[in-house]
Amino acid sequence: MLRSRLFGAIKISLTVGVFAVPSIFSQTRNKTIEWPKVSVFNAGTKTGPHTHVTDRIDEIEIEAIMVEGHSVTIGEPFSAGDDWLKSMAFRVKNISGKQVKSVQITLVLPEMTFESPDIPFIDESAVVGNPKFISPGAEVELTVPSAGLYPWLVSRITERGSLARISRAEIHTIYVTSAEGTVWSSRCLKTVDPRNACPRAAP
């Protein structure tokens, strides 16, 4: 009788364990951050007098990309939870030798196709109180503004399915604003790690 009860307890324990495994894996499925397949804008892209489109922005450099406190490489899968976009950060450095007013890296979610919102990663500390310039040699961390934008982003995603299904993020456009107000935009940004380099068209 004791043996029968013991076997039953083990069976129940194993059953619970089997059903618990999928929920764990659903929280840590592989994610990737990608460059666009074509890094240059269309030849017919229109710009204003203070806006310039370039093949690659070399005045700002990506030093590292962090997700949940761990360094990740563009194009290489990594494990992270469902809230991985909230924990993502781009550490960038001003290597231009001049003051830079702001840097923004905008991502889209390919799995949402044309319904994907633009997701801006900015130096959140620069928009609180007085804006601050990025001095030559200085590094800043770009993140999704957590106060209002991230909750809105989650609501947009969950309107069309679960947050857990989002496993890819694509770098869409980078904007760099000079101290004088000129805006440079590109789909490619210089990187200190060659493994993170964006694809570029042959000259």
C-alpha positions as CSV (number, residue, x, y, z in Angstrom):
1,M,0.0,0.0,0.0
2,L,2.8,2.4,1.0
3,R,4.7,1.5,-2.3
4,S,1.5,2.2,-4.3
5,R,1.1,5.6,-2.7
6,L,4.8,6.5,-3.1
7,F,4.6,5.5,-6.8
8,G,1.5,7.7,-7.2
9,A,3.2,10.7,-5.6
10,I,6.2,10.3,-8.0
11,K,3.9,10.0,-11.0
12,I,2.1,13.2,-10.0
13,S,5.4,15.0,-9.4
14,L,6.6,14.0,-12.9
15,T,3.4,15.0,-14.5
16,V,3.5,18.5,-13.0
17,G,7.2,18.8,-14.1
18,V,6.3,17.9,-17.7
19,F,3.6,20.5,-17.8
20,A,5.8,23.1,-16.2
21,V,8.6,22.9,-18.8
22,P,6.8,24.5,-21.7
23,S,5.9,27.6,-19.7
24,I,9.6,28.0,-18.7
25,F,10.8,27.7,-22.3
26,S,8.1,30.1,-23.5
27,Q,9.7,32.8,-21.3
28,T,13.2,32.3,-22.7
29,R,12.8,31.5,-26.4
30,N,15.5,32.7,-28.7
31,K,15.5,36.4,-29.8
32,T,17.5,38.2,-32.5
33,I,18.3,41.9,-33.3
34,E,18.9,42.4,-37.0
35,W,20.0,45.1,-39.4
36,P,17.7,45.7,-42.5
37,K,18.6,43.6,-45.4
38,V,19.3,46.7,-47.4
39,S,21.0,49.4,-45.4
40,V,20.7,52.3,-47.8
41,F,17.6,54.4,-48.4
42,N,16.0,54.6,-51.8
43,A,17.6,56.9,-54.3
44,G,14.5,59.0,-54.4
45,T,14.4,59.7,-50.6
46,K,13.4,63.3,-50.1
47,T,15.2,65.4,-47.5
48,G,14.8,69.0,-46.2
49,P,17.4,71.7,-46.0
50,H,18.5,70.5,-42.5
51,T,18.2,66.7,-43.1
52,H,20.8,64.6,-44.7
53,V,20.5,60.9,-45.6
54,T,23.7,58.9,-45.6
55,D,24.8,55.3,-46.3
56,R,26.3,55.0,-42.8
57,I,26.7,57.4,-39.9
58,D,30.3,57.4,-38.7
59,E,30.1,60.1,-36.1
60,I,28.4,57.8,-33.6
61,E,29.5,54.3,-32.8
62,I,27.7,51.4,-31.2
63,E,29.9,50.2,-28.3
64,A,27.6,47.4,-27.0
65,I,24.0,46.1,-27.1
66,M,22.7,44.8,-23.9
67,V,19.6,42.7,-23.2
68,E,18.7,41.8,-19.6
69,G,22.2,42.9,-18.6
70,H,24.0,40.6,-21.1
71,S,25.9,41.7,-24.2
72,V,24.4,40.4,-27.4
73,T,25.5,40.4,-31.0
74,I,23.4,41.6,-34.0
75,G,22.1,38.6,-36.0
76,E,23.0,36.0,-33.4
77,P,20.1,34.4,-31.4
78,F,20.1,34.8,-27.6
79,S,17.7,33.8,-24.8
80,A,15.6,36.4,-23.1
81,G,12.2,36.8,-21.4
82,D,9.0,38.2,-23.0
83,D,9.9,41.7,-21.8
84,W,13.2,41.7,-23.6
85,L,12.5,45.0,-25.5
86,K,12.1,46.8,-22.2
87,S,15.5,45.7,-21.0
88,M,17.3,46.3,-24.3
89,A,19.9,49.1,-24.4
90,F,22.3,50.5,-27.0
91,R,25.5,52.0,-25.6
92,V,26.7,54.5,-28.2
93,K,29.8,56.8,-28.2
94,N,30.3,60.2,-29.8
95,I,33.4,59.8,-31.9
96,S,32.9,62.9,-34.1
97,G,35.0,65.3,-32.2
98,K,32.0,67.7,-32.0
99,Q,29.0,68.2,-29.7
100,V,26.0,66.1,-30.7
101,K,22.5,67.1,-29.6
102,S,20.8,63.7,-29.7
103,V,20.9,60.1,-31.0
104,Q,17.9,57.9,-31.8
105,I,17.9,54.3,-32.9
106,T,14.4,53.3,-34.2
107,L,13.4,49.6,-34.3
108,V,10.5,47.8,-35.9
109,L,9.1,44.3,-35.3
110,P,9.1,42.2,-38.5
111,E,6.7,39.6,-37.0
112,M,4.1,42.4,-37.0
113,T,4.7,43.2,-40.6
114,F,3.2,46.6,-41.7
115,E,1.4,46.9,-38.3
116,S,4.6,47.2,-36.4
117,P,5.0,50.5,-34.5
118,D,8.3,52.5,-34.7
119,I,10.1,51.9,-31.4
120,P,12.5,54.8,-30.5
121,F,15.5,54.1,-28.4
122,I,16.8,57.4,-26.9
123,D,18.9,58.8,-24.0
124,E,16.0,59.1,-21.6
125,S,18.0,61.2,-19.2
126,A,18.4,63.9,-21.8
127,V,14.6,64.5,-22.1
128,V,14.1,64.9,-18.4
129,G,14.6,68.5,-17.4
130,N,17.2,70.4,-19.5
131,P,18.4,68.6,-22.6
132,K,22.1,67.9,-22.6
133,F,24.6,67.5,-25.4
134,I,26.8,64.5,-26.0
135,S,30.4,65.6,-25.8
136,P,33.2,64.2,-27.9
137,G,34.3,60.9,-26.5
138,A,31.2,60.6,-24.2
139,E,29.0,57.5,-24.1
140,V,25.2,57.4,-23.5
141,E,22.7,54.6,-23.2
142,L,19.7,54.5,-25.5
143,T,16.6,52.7,-24.2
144,V,12.8,52.7,-24.8
145,P,11.2,55.4,-22.6
146,S,9.7,53.3,-19.8
147,A,7.2,55.8,-18.4
148,G,4.7,56.0,-21.2
149,L,6.0,54.5,-24.4
150,Y,6.7,51.0,-23.3
151,P,3.2,50.3,-21.9
152,W,1.7,51.7,-25.1
153,L,4.0,49.4,-27.1
154,V,2.9,46.3,-25.1
155,S,-0.7,47.2,-25.7
156,R,-0.1,47.5,-29.5
157,I,1.6,44.1,-29.6
158,T,-1.0,42.3,-27.4
159,E,-3.9,43.7,-29.5
160,R,-2.7,41.5,-32.2
161,G,-1.4,38.5,-30.3
162,S,0.7,37.5,-27.3
163,L,3.9,39.4,-26.3
164,A,5.7,36.0,-26.2
165,R,5.5,35.7,-30.0
166,I,7.8,38.6,-30.6
167,S,11.3,37.2,-31.1
168,R,12.8,39.6,-33.7
169,A,13.6,43.3,-33.7
170,E,15.0,45.1,-36.7
171,I,17.1,48.3,-36.6
172,H,15.2,50.5,-39.1
173,T,16.5,54.1,-38.9
174,I,19.2,56.0,-37.0
175,Y,18.9,59.7,-36.4
176,V,21.8,61.9,-35.2
177,T,21.1,65.6,-34.5
178,S,24.1,67.9,-34.5
179,A,24.5,70.8,-32.0
180,E,23.4,73.2,-34.8
181,G,20.2,71.2,-35.4
182,T,21.1,69.3,-38.6
183,V,19.6,65.8,-38.7
184,W,21.6,62.9,-40.2
185,S,19.6,59.7,-40.9
186,S,20.7,56.3,-42.0
187,R,19.9,52.6,-41.8
188,C,23.5,51.9,-40.9
189,L,25.7,53.0,-37.9
190,K,29.3,52.4,-37.2
191,T,30.1,49.7,-34.7
192,V,33.2,49.0,-32.6
193,D,32.6,45.2,-32.9
194,P,32.9,44.1,-36.5
195,R,30.5,41.3,-35.8
196,N,27.8,43.9,-35.3
197,A,28.5,45.7,-38.6
198,C,25.6,46.4,-40.8
199,P,25.4,45.1,-44.4
200,R,26.5,47.7,-46.9
201,A,26.1,47.9,-50.6
202,A,29.2,47.4,-52.7
203,P,30.8,50.7,-53.8
